[in-house]
Amino acid sequence: MSGTLPYTPTRVLWADLIRVVAIFAVIVLHVAAVPVTKFKAIPQSQWWWANGYDALVRPCIPLFVMLSGALLLPRPTWHAAQFIRRRIGRVVIPFVAWSLIYAGWDYLFHGEPMTPTEFRHHLISGMHNPVSPHLWYLPLILSLYLLIPMLRIYVLNASLANQAYFAGLWLVASTVLPFLKTYLGVTIGVYLDPVFGYVGYFVLGATLSHAVFSRLSTPWLRSCSIAFLCGLAITAVGTYMLTVRNNGNLDEYWYTHFSPTVVVMSLSAFVLLRHLGVWWQDGSTATGLPGRLLAFASKVSFGTYLVHMIVLELLTSGALGFTLGPRVFHPALAIPVSSLVVFLVSLAVAGSMQQFRLLRWLVP
């Protein structure tokens, strides 16, 4: 076992920052998920806090996907055998193993047994119906990895104008057409499936990392910040209005990863965090303790993602002799405090597991 933090001056600190912010945002989302569904059961002021936090962190998965695209697609070389071996080890094996773990957890903690047939169905269903809801991300990222051999050729050779065209087509397919169909009743019969969904975020991560300066000018900083805040406000207010119209049942349209506002927030957050990370790495404090802690959190972020639902359920259930959750006290404070505790405990668990050879493969 080694107790050193895995920081080296050559680490891409902006990538570490995005990865850690994204995993913390995932945890905040899951903590806020309970009160935000209690529109009629809790005071409106408390619901608004939960709604605000939930809206704030909705770019979490798009950030993960864009970061993967930014780091993997522009690589000039690609080795098929090595790639397949690494991705199976990092995605397929953990998906099966953690599906088994969460199936056992449901039986031991919730008294909900799962038959082998049901378990096999969950595995085959992949991202659409996993054993535990958060495991859907693993089949998603594996699906995107399988597209890398084609997409990297496009990213490496397409002009910036061509990639902008791709981004525009993706926005039409993933955001505009679903909005027209759902809220205006207008169905436009075109076939744009190849550019629909998360593949757009995947390619845009590479495009943005290449086309946008890593250090933004003041006008760009201001514009991206305003865009993010406007997206946040519209997401929160829009969710409230649709929930009221839905008789108090949460309407999550504005929360979805392809709503216009979440797309704006995700793209803005990516370039802002990249700017902040590059600025930090250029500074004299990048190699200090904060930088090393960030690198450690980034290194175990995947394991943190995999284990955090067990930690969250333990803390909110009272099984440990105390209860910590979004409604223990006012959500304005309870949500960030609970999220931070879940984050730190999950980080410690994942980091500890990585120190043991028999457990390391569970949290690659």
HUJOFEN-V684955 format. One record per residue. RES is the residue in three letters. PSI is psi in degrees with one decimal (* if undefined). OMEGA is omega in degrees with one decimal (none if undefined). Layout:
res=RES psi=PSI omega=OMEGA
res=RES psi=PSI omega=OMEGA
This chain:
res=MET psi=149.1 omega=179.3
res=SER psi=135.4 omega=-178.8
res=GLY psi=4.8 omega=-177.6
res=THR psi=149.7 omega=176.8
res=LEU psi=136.9 omega=-169.0
res=PRO psi=49.6 omega=179.2
res=TYR psi=134.5 omega=168.8
res=THR psi=153.4 omega=-178.5
res=PRO psi=-17.9 omega=-177.5
res=THR psi=-2.9 omega=179.0
res=ARG psi=148.2 omega=176.0
res=VAL psi=95.9 omega=-170.3
res=LEU psi=-32.6 omega=-179.5
res=TRP psi=-33.2 omega=176.8
res=ALA psi=-40.7 omega=175.6
res=ASP psi=-43.2 omega=-177.9
res=LEU psi=-47.0 omega=178.9
res=ILE psi=-42.1 omega=-178.3
res=ARG psi=-43.3 omega=-178.1
res=VAL psi=-41.8 omega=176.9
res=VAL psi=-41.0 omega=-178.0
res=ALA psi=-42.4 omega=-179.6
res=ILE psi=-37.2 omega=176.5
res=PHE psi=-38.1 omega=178.5
res=ALA psi=-37.9 omega=176.6
res=VAL psi=-43.4 omega=-178.8
res=ILE psi=-42.9 omega=176.7
res=VAL psi=-42.6 omega=179.6
res=LEU psi=-44.7 omega=-178.1
res=HIS psi=-30.5 omega=176.2
res=VAL psi=-41.6 omega=-178.1
res=ALA psi=-12.4 omega=-174.5
res=ALA psi=-31.9 omega=-177.4
res=VAL psi=-57.6 omega=-177.8
res=PRO psi=-27.5 omega=-176.9
res=VAL psi=-17.8 omega=176.2
res=THR psi=0.9 omega=-176.8
res=LYS psi=48.3 omega=-173.9
res=PHE psi=-42.2 omega=-177.5
res=LYS psi=-13.6 omega=-171.9
res=ALA psi=-16.1 omega=-178.7
res=ILE psi=160.2 omega=177.8
res=PRO psi=146.8 omega=-177.0
res=GLN psi=-36.5 omega=-179.5
res=SER psi=-39.1 omega=178.0
res=GLN psi=-40.5 omega=178.6
res=TRP psi=-40.5 omega=-179.2
res=TRP psi=-37.1 omega=175.9
res=TRP psi=-45.9 omega=178.6
res=ALA psi=-42.6 omega=178.3
res=ASN psi=-41.8 omega=179.7
res=GLY psi=-45.3 omega=177.9
res=TYR psi=-42.7 omega=-179.0
res=ASP psi=-43.6 omega=178.4
res=ALA psi=-39.2 omega=-177.1
res=LEU psi=-38.3 omega=-171.2
res=VAL psi=7.5 omega=-177.9
res=ARG psi=-22.7 omega=176.0
res=PRO psi=4.8 omega=-171.3
res=CYS psi=-53.8 omega=-178.5
res=ILE psi=-43.8 omega=173.7
res=PRO psi=-35.2 omega=177.7
res=LEU psi=-44.2 omega=176.5
res=PHE psi=-46.0 omega=-176.4
res=VAL psi=-43.9 omega=179.1
res=MET psi=-39.2 omega=179.0
res=LEU psi=-42.9 omega=177.6
res=SER psi=-43.6 omega=178.3
res=GLY psi=-40.2 omega=-178.8
res=ALA psi=-34.5 omega=-176.4
res=LEU psi=-28.8 omega=-172.0
res=LEU psi=-38.9 omega=-172.4
res=LEU psi=-36.4 omega=-177.7
res=PRO psi=1.2 omega=-178.2
res=ARG psi=130.6 omega=-175.6
res=PRO psi=-23.1 omega=179.7
res=THR psi=153.2 omega=-179.3
res=TRP psi=124.2 omega=-179.2
res=HIS psi=115.6 omega=-171.7
res=ALA psi=-50.7 omega=-175.8
res=ALA psi=-45.2 omega=179.6
res=GLN psi=-41.8 omega=-179.2
res=PHE psi=-47.9 omega=-178.1
res=ILE psi=-42.3 omega=-179.5
res=ARG psi=-44.9 omega=-178.6
res=ARG psi=-42.2 omega=-176.4
res=ARG psi=-35.6 omega=175.8
res=ILE psi=-43.2 omega=179.7
res=GLY psi=-34.2 omega=-174.6
res=ARG psi=-18.8 omega=-175.1
res=VAL psi=-56.7 omega=-173.2
res=VAL psi=-50.4 omega=-178.7
res=ILE psi=-47.6 omega=176.3
res=PRO psi=-34.4 omega=179.4
res=PHE psi=-46.1 omega=179.5
res=VAL psi=-44.9 omega=-176.4
res=ALA psi=-45.9 omega=-178.4
res=TRP psi=-24.6 omega=171.5
res=SER psi=-41.1 omega=176.0
res=LEU psi=-42.5 omega=-179.3
res=ILE psi=-45.1 omega=-178.2
res=TYR psi=-28.0 omega=172.9
res=ALA psi=-43.1 omega=175.9
res=GLY psi=-38.0 omega=177.9
res=TRP psi=-43.1 omega=178.8
res=ASP psi=-35.1 omega=179.7
res=TYR psi=-47.3 omega=-175.6
res=LEU psi=-38.0 omega=-173.2
res=PHE psi=-34.5 omega=-177.2
res=HIS psi=-6.8 omega=-178.6
res=GLY psi=32.8 omega=-178.2
res=GLU psi=91.7 omega=-179.9
res=PRO psi=154.3 omega=179.8
res=MET psi=127.8 omega=179.7
res=THR psi=157.9 omega=176.0
res=PRO psi=-35.9 omega=178.9
res=THR psi=-43.1 omega=178.0
res=GLU psi=-41.9 omega=179.6
res=PHE psi=-44.3 omega=178.6
res=ARG psi=-37.6 omega=178.2
res=HIS psi=-41.3 omega=179.2
res=HIS psi=-40.5 omega=179.1
res=LEU psi=-46.0 omega=-178.8
res=ILE psi=-35.4 omega=-179.5
res=SER psi=-21.9 omega=176.0
res=GLY psi=-125.1 omega=-174.5
res=MET psi=-14.5 omega=-176.8
res=HIS psi=-26.8 omega=-178.1
res=ASN psi=65.0 omega=-178.6
res=PRO psi=170.0 omega=179.7
res=VAL psi=-46.6 omega=174.6
res=SER psi=136.6 omega=-171.6
res=PRO psi=-36.5 omega=-175.1
res=HIS psi=-14.3 omega=179.6
res=LEU psi=-6.4 omega=179.7
res=TRP psi=-26.1 omega=-175.8
res=TYR psi=-29.4 omega=-176.9
res=LEU psi=-48.9 omega=174.3
res=PRO psi=-31.3 omega=178.1
res=LEU psi=-51.4 omega=-176.0
res=ILE psi=-32.1 omega=175.3
res=LEU psi=-41.2 omega=178.6
res=SER psi=-41.6 omega=179.6
res=LEU psi=-37.1 omega=176.5
res=TYR psi=-38.2 omega=-178.2
res=LEU psi=-20.6 omega=179.7
res=LEU psi=-7.5 omega=-174.9
res=ILE psi=-43.2 omega=-178.4
res=PRO psi=-36.2 omega=177.9
res=MET psi=-44.7 omega=-173.9
res=LEU psi=-34.4 omega=-178.8
res=ARG psi=-33.9 omega=176.4
res=ILE psi=-41.0 omega=177.9
res=TYR psi=-49.1 omega=-176.6
res=VAL psi=-40.4 omega=-177.0
res=LEU psi=-22.9 omega=-172.7
res=ASN psi=-20.5 omega=-177.9
res=ALA psi=144.3 omega=176.4
res=SER psi=164.8 omega=177.8
res=LEU psi=-37.2 omega=178.4
res=ALA psi=-39.3 omega=178.8
res=ASN psi=-41.3 omega=178.6
res=GLN psi=-31.8 omega=174.4
res=ALA psi=-37.9 omega=175.8
res=TYR psi=-44.3 omega=177.1
res=PHE psi=-44.9 omega=-179.4
res=ALA psi=-41.2 omega=178.6
res=GLY psi=-42.0 omega=178.9
res=LEU psi=-39.3 omega=177.6
res=TRP psi=-41.3 omega=178.7
res=LEU psi=-40.6 omega=178.0
res=VAL psi=-47.5 omega=-175.9
res=ALA psi=-40.8 omega=-170.5
res=SER psi=-22.9 omega=-173.8
res=THR psi=-52.3 omega=-172.7
res=VAL psi=-51.3 omega=-176.8
res=LEU psi=-44.3 omega=176.2
res=PRO psi=-36.0 omega=178.1
res=PHE psi=-45.0 omega=179.7
res=LEU psi=-40.2 omega=-178.3
res=LYS psi=-42.2 omega=-174.1
res=THR psi=-42.0 omega=-169.7
res=TYR psi=-15.5 omega=176.8
res=LEU psi=-6.3 omega=179.9
res=GLY psi=21.7 omega=-178.5
res=VAL psi=116.6 omega=177.7
res=THR psi=120.5 omega=179.1
res=ILE psi=115.4 omega=-172.1
res=GLY psi=79.5 omega=174.6
res=VAL psi=158.0 omega=-178.2
res=TYR psi=103.1 omega=180.0
res=LEU psi=21.4 omega=-177.0
res=ASP psi=-36.5 omega=-178.4
res=PRO psi=-22.1 omega=179.8
res=VAL psi=20.4 omega=-178.2
res=PHE psi=142.0 omega=169.3
res=GLY psi=-149.0 omega=-169.9
res=TYR psi=-15.8 omega=177.9
res=VAL psi=-29.6 omega=177.8
res=GLY psi=-46.2 omega=176.1
res=TYR psi=-39.9 omega=-178.1
res=PHE psi=-49.4 omega=179.5
res=VAL psi=-39.5 omega=-178.8
res=LEU psi=-30.7 omega=175.6
res=GLY psi=-44.0 omega=178.0
res=ALA psi=-41.1 omega=-179.4
res=THR psi=-47.6 omega=-178.6
res=LEU psi=-39.6 omega=-179.3
res=SER psi=-22.6 omega=179.1
res=HIS psi=-39.3 omega=-170.8
res=ALA psi=-26.8 omega=-176.2
res=VAL psi=134.4 omega=178.7
res=PHE psi=139.1 omega=-179.7
res=SER psi=-31.2 omega=174.4
res=ARG psi=113.8 omega=-175.5
res=LEU psi=146.9 omega=172.7
res=SER psi=165.4 omega=-178.6
res=THR psi=-45.0 omega=177.9
res=PRO psi=-39.2 omega=178.4
res=TRP psi=-39.6 omega=176.4
res=LEU psi=-45.7 omega=-179.4
res=ARG psi=-44.5 omega=-177.6
res=SER psi=-44.3 omega=-179.7
res=CYS psi=-36.6 omega=178.7
res=SER psi=-43.3 omega=178.5
res=ILE psi=-41.4 omega=179.6
res=ALA psi=-43.3 omega=179.5
res=PHE psi=-45.9 omega=-177.7
res=LEU psi=-38.0 omega=176.8
res=CYS psi=-42.5 omega=177.1
res=GLY psi=-41.3 omega=178.4
res=LEU psi=-46.8 omega=-178.0
res=ALA psi=-44.7 omega=-178.5
res=ILE psi=-37.7 omega=178.1
res=THR psi=-47.1 omega=-178.2
res=ALA psi=-47.8 omega=-178.5
res=VAL psi=-41.7 omega=179.4
res=GLY psi=-39.3 omega=177.3
res=THR psi=-40.9 omega=177.8
res=TYR psi=-47.2 omega=-176.6
res=MET psi=-42.9 omega=-179.8
res=LEU psi=-34.0 omega=178.0
res=THR psi=-40.8 omega=175.8
res=VAL psi=-44.3 omega=179.7
res=ARG psi=-25.2 omega=-178.6
res=ASN psi=25.0 omega=176.2
res=ASN psi=35.9 omega=176.1
res=GLY psi=-4.1 omega=175.4
res=ASN psi=128.8 omega=-173.4
res=LEU psi=124.8 omega=173.4
res=ASP psi=116.2 omega=-170.5
res=GLU psi=17.3 omega=-176.9
res=TYR psi=-49.5 omega=-176.1
res=TRP psi=-14.2 omega=175.5
res=TYR psi=-20.2 omega=-172.0
res=THR psi=153.8 omega=-175.7
res=HIS psi=-13.2 omega=-177.8
res=PHE psi=13.2 omega=171.8
res=SER psi=152.1 omega=-177.6
res=PRO psi=-39.5 omega=-175.7
res=THR psi=-39.0 omega=179.4
res=VAL psi=-34.9 omega=174.9
res=VAL psi=-47.1 omega=179.3
res=VAL psi=-45.8 omega=179.6
res=MET psi=-41.6 omega=-177.0
res=SER psi=-46.5 omega=-179.9
res=LEU psi=-41.9 omega=179.3
res=SER psi=-45.0 omega=-179.3
res=ALA psi=-38.5 omega=-178.7
res=PHE psi=-50.4 omega=-176.8
res=VAL psi=-32.4 omega=177.8
res=LEU psi=-44.0 omega=178.8
res=LEU psi=-36.2 omega=176.9
res=ARG psi=-43.3 omega=176.4
res=HIS psi=-47.4 omega=-178.3
res=LEU psi=-41.1 omega=179.7
res=GLY psi=-42.1 omega=178.6
res=VAL psi=-42.3 omega=177.4
res=TRP psi=-41.8 omega=179.3
res=TRP psi=-45.3 omega=-177.9
res=GLN psi=-30.4 omega=177.9
res=ASP psi=-17.8 omega=-177.7
res=GLY psi=170.1 omega=-175.9
res=SER psi=-14.9 omega=-176.3
res=THR psi=0.4 omega=-173.4
res=ALA psi=-32.0 omega=-177.6
res=THR psi=5.1 omega=179.9
res=GLY psi=-169.8 omega=-177.2
res=LEU psi=-43.8 omega=178.8
res=PRO psi=-41.6 omega=179.0
res=GLY psi=-38.5 omega=179.2
res=ARG psi=-37.7 omega=176.6
res=LEU psi=-40.7 omega=178.1
res=LEU psi=-42.4 omega=179.6
res=ALA psi=-39.0 omega=177.6
res=PHE psi=-46.4 omega=179.6
res=ALA psi=-37.2 omega=178.2
res=SER psi=-40.9 omega=-177.3
res=LYS psi=-33.1 omega=-177.5
res=VAL psi=15.4 omega=-175.6
res=SER psi=-37.9 omega=-179.8
res=PHE psi=-44.1 omega=175.8
res=GLY psi=-37.4 omega=176.8
res=THR psi=-42.4 omega=178.2
res=TYR psi=-43.6 omega=-175.2
res=LEU psi=-36.5 omega=-171.6
res=VAL psi=-14.6 omega=-166.6
res=HIS psi=-26.5 omega=-179.2
res=MET psi=-34.1 omega=175.7
res=ILE psi=-44.4 omega=178.4
res=VAL psi=-43.6 omega=-179.9
res=LEU psi=-44.5 omega=-179.3
res=GLU psi=-37.2 omega=177.4
res=LEU psi=-43.0 omega=-176.9
res=LEU psi=-35.6 omega=-176.5
res=THR psi=-15.5 omega=-175.3
res=SER psi=-19.3 omega=-174.6
res=GLY psi=5.0 omega=-177.4
res=ALA psi=-19.9 omega=-179.5
res=LEU psi=3.8 omega=-179.3
res=GLY psi=-4.4 omega=175.1
res=PHE psi=164.9 omega=-178.1
res=THR psi=132.6 omega=175.1
res=LEU psi=124.7 omega=-177.6
res=GLY psi=-177.3 omega=-173.6
res=PRO psi=-14.1 omega=-177.2
res=ARG psi=12.1 omega=177.0
res=VAL psi=-37.7 omega=170.1
res=PHE psi=-165.7 omega=-172.0
res=HIS psi=131.6 omega=-177.3
res=PRO psi=-24.4 omega=178.8
res=ALA psi=-36.2 omega=178.6
res=LEU psi=-34.3 omega=-175.0
res=ALA psi=-38.8 omega=-177.8
res=ILE psi=-52.3 omega=179.1
res=PRO psi=-36.9 omega=179.8
res=VAL psi=-48.5 omega=179.4
res=SER psi=-41.4 omega=180.0
res=SER psi=-42.1 omega=-179.8
res=LEU psi=-41.8 omega=179.2
res=VAL psi=-46.3 omega=178.4
res=VAL psi=-42.8 omega=179.6
res=PHE psi=-50.0 omega=-176.3
res=LEU psi=-41.6 omega=178.7
res=VAL psi=-44.5 omega=179.4
res=SER psi=-38.9 omega=177.3
res=LEU psi=-44.4 omega=-179.9
res=ALA psi=-41.8 omega=179.4
res=VAL psi=-47.7 omega=-179.5
res=ALA psi=-41.5 omega=178.3
res=GLY psi=-39.9 omega=178.1
res=SER psi=-40.3 omega=179.6
res=MET psi=-34.1 omega=-179.0
res=GLN psi=-16.2 omega=-178.8
res=GLN psi=-11.1 omega=-177.9
res=PHE psi=128.9 omega=-175.8
res=ARG psi=-36.3 omega=-178.1
res=LEU psi=-20.7 omega=-177.5
res=LEU psi=-16.2 omega=-172.8
res=ARG psi=-34.4 omega=-177.2
res=TRP psi=-16.8 omega=176.8
res=LEU psi=-24.1 omega=-177.5
res=VAL psi=62.7 omega=-173.7
res=PRO psi=* omega=none
